Amino acid sequence: METITIDVFKDDVYEEVAKATDYTGAKLIDGDEKARDRILATDNELSDLGRFWEESVLATNERLKEMLVSGTTKDVQVSTDIWGTKDLAQPNIGLPIKPVIMRTAYEAVLEVSKSFDKELTSNVQSALRNFFITSIIGQWFKLANKGEATDYFNQAGEMMDGAERLLYSRKKPTRPSD
């Protein structure tokens, strides 16, 4: 068996949730002048509603439990790209360095088949990121915009189905060349 690591960054998910809820609120202004303010999930509200993040973590862990080695929210180190450069040289040493920052992320370590195409790892990560976004929007809309909550929960389920299908996919076998 092989292992892959998937990171879904909390700040990135919250930013996308805020954009989507702002857009939805702005489009519903027709009959409700306060719709945008009511529906918009701001950073302060999302940080207060961290249980939506935790519920998404629990749902992911439950769904992927057959292959899950670990699945937790934690701070992870991320290399940054400052001023458009990939590497910075340390003065007088000449060794390349990449500045590192800490970000909160859901990190899943998954055990996959040896025939899993590791090039699909980024697709799995994208599907799980989209699951978190749509799941949190659905949970928020249960409070702020009940009419659309079900649609977002359905989309979240489809995202998780897609991630699971990708994880169970296999590379095509190759014939040995003698």
C-alpha positions as CSV (number, residue, x, y, z in Angstrom):
1,M,0.0,0.0,0.0
2,E,1.0,3.6,-0.6
3,T,0.1,6.7,1.3
4,I,-0.9,10.2,0.1
5,T,-1.4,13.3,2.1
6,I,-4.2,15.8,1.3
7,D,-4.4,19.3,2.8
8,V,-7.5,21.5,2.8
9,F,-6.7,25.0,4.1
10,K,-9.2,26.5,6.4
11,D,-8.5,30.1,5.4
12,D,-8.9,29.3,1.7
13,V,-12.2,27.4,2.4
14,Y,-13.6,30.3,4.5
15,E,-12.6,32.8,1.8
16,E,-14.6,30.9,-0.8
17,V,-17.6,30.5,1.5
18,A,-17.6,34.3,2.1
19,K,-17.4,34.9,-1.6
20,A,-20.3,32.5,-2.4
21,T,-22.5,33.8,0.4
22,D,-21.9,37.4,-0.6
23,Y,-22.7,36.6,-4.2
24,T,-25.9,34.8,-3.2
25,G,-27.0,37.5,-0.9
26,A,-26.3,40.2,-3.5
27,K,-28.5,38.3,-6.0
28,L,-31.4,38.0,-3.6
29,I,-31.9,41.7,-3.0
30,D,-35.0,41.8,-5.3
31,G,-37.5,41.3,-2.5
32,D,-35.3,41.6,0.6
33,E,-33.1,44.6,1.1
34,K,-31.3,43.0,4.0
35,A,-30.7,39.7,2.3
36,R,-27.0,40.4,1.5
37,D,-26.2,41.2,5.1
38,R,-28.2,38.3,6.4
39,I,-26.7,35.7,4.0
40,L,-23.1,36.9,3.9
41,A,-20.9,34.7,6.1
42,T,-18.1,37.0,7.2
43,D,-14.8,35.9,8.6
44,N,-15.9,36.8,12.2
45,E,-19.1,34.7,11.8
46,L,-17.2,31.7,10.3
47,S,-14.6,31.7,13.0
48,D,-17.5,31.7,15.6
49,L,-19.1,28.8,13.7
50,G,-16.0,26.6,13.6
51,R,-18.3,23.6,14.3
52,F,-19.2,23.6,10.6
53,W,-15.5,23.0,9.8
54,E,-15.4,20.2,12.4
55,E,-18.6,18.6,11.1
56,S,-17.0,18.6,7.6
57,V,-13.9,17.0,9.0
58,L,-16.0,14.3,10.8
59,A,-18.0,13.6,7.6
60,T,-14.8,13.3,5.6
61,N,-13.2,11.0,8.1
62,E,-16.3,8.8,8.3
63,R,-16.7,8.6,4.5
64,L,-13.0,7.7,3.9
65,K,-12.5,5.6,7.1
66,E,-11.5,2.5,5.1
67,M,-8.4,4.2,3.8
68,L,-7.8,6.9,6.5
69,V,-4.6,6.6,8.4
70,S,-5.2,10.0,10.1
71,G,-7.5,12.9,9.5
72,T,-7.1,16.0,11.7
73,T,-7.2,19.7,11.7
74,K,-3.7,21.1,12.5
75,D,-1.2,23.8,11.7
76,V,1.0,22.8,8.7
77,Q,4.1,24.5,7.4
78,V,3.7,26.0,3.9
79,S,6.5,27.3,1.7
80,T,5.8,30.8,0.4
81,D,6.6,32.6,-2.7
82,I,7.8,36.1,-1.8
83,W,8.0,38.7,-4.4
84,G,7.5,36.2,-7.2
85,T,10.7,34.3,-6.5
86,K,10.7,30.6,-5.8
87,D,14.0,30.6,-3.8
88,L,15.9,33.2,-1.9
89,A,19.6,33.0,-1.3
90,Q,20.8,33.3,2.3
91,P,23.4,36.1,2.5
92,N,27.0,34.8,2.5
93,I,25.9,31.2,2.3
94,G,24.3,31.0,-1.1
95,L,21.9,28.2,-0.1
96,P,18.4,28.6,-1.4
97,I,15.7,29.1,1.2
98,K,11.9,29.2,1.0
99,P,10.2,31.2,3.7
100,V,7.7,29.1,5.6
101,I,4.4,30.1,7.2
102,M,1.9,28.2,9.4
103,R,-1.6,27.6,8.1
104,T,-4.5,25.7,9.7
105,A,-5.6,22.8,7.5
106,Y,-7.4,19.5,7.5
107,E,-4.7,17.0,6.8
108,A,-5.7,13.6,5.7
109,V,-3.2,10.8,5.3
110,L,-4.8,8.1,3.2
111,E,-3.6,4.6,2.4
112,V,-4.2,3.9,-1.3
113,S,-3.5,1.0,-3.6
114,K,0.0,0.7,-5.1
115,S,-1.8,1.0,-8.5
116,F,-3.3,4.4,-7.5
117,D,-2.3,7.1,-10.0
118,K,-0.6,9.6,-7.7
119,E,-1.1,12.3,-10.4
120,L,-4.7,12.3,-9.3
121,T,-3.8,13.4,-5.8
122,S,-4.3,17.1,-6.6
123,N,-7.7,16.2,-8.1
124,V,-8.7,14.4,-4.8
125,Q,-7.5,17.4,-2.9
126,S,-9.6,19.8,-5.1
127,A,-12.7,17.6,-4.7
128,L,-12.3,17.5,-0.9
129,R,-11.7,21.3,-0.8
130,N,-14.9,21.8,-2.8
131,F,-16.7,19.4,-0.4
132,F,-15.7,21.5,2.6
133,I,-16.8,24.7,0.8
134,T,-20.2,23.4,-0.2
135,S,-20.8,21.6,3.0
136,I,-20.1,24.7,5.1
137,I,-22.2,26.9,2.8
138,G,-25.0,24.3,3.2
139,Q,-24.7,24.4,7.0
140,W,-24.6,28.2,7.0
141,F,-27.7,28.4,4.7
142,K,-29.6,26.2,7.2
143,L,-29.5,29.3,9.3
144,A,-29.4,32.2,6.9
145,N,-31.0,31.0,3.6
146,K,-33.0,27.8,4.1
147,G,-34.2,27.6,0.6
148,E,-30.8,26.8,-0.9
149,A,-29.3,24.7,1.9
150,T,-30.5,21.4,0.4
151,D,-28.9,22.2,-3.0
152,Y,-25.5,22.8,-1.3
153,F,-25.7,19.6,0.7
154,N,-26.4,17.7,-2.5
155,Q,-23.4,19.3,-4.2
156,A,-21.3,18.5,-1.2
157,G,-22.3,14.8,-1.5
158,E,-21.4,14.8,-5.2
159,M,-18.0,16.3,-4.4
160,M,-17.3,13.6,-1.8
161,D,-18.5,10.9,-4.2
162,G,-16.1,12.3,-6.8
163,A,-13.2,12.3,-4.3
164,E,-14.0,8.7,-3.3
165,R,-14.2,7.5,-6.9
166,L,-10.8,9.1,-7.6
167,L,-9.3,7.4,-4.6
168,Y,-10.5,4.0,-5.7
169,S,-9.4,4.5,-9.3
170,R,-6.4,2.5,-10.5
171,K,-3.8,3.0,-13.2
172,K,-4.2,0.9,-16.3
173,P,-1.8,-2.1,-16.0
174,T,1.1,-2.1,-18.4
175,R,2.5,-5.1,-20.2
176,P,6.0,-6.1,-19.2
177,S,8.4,-5.6,-22.0
178,D,11.0,-8.4,-22.2
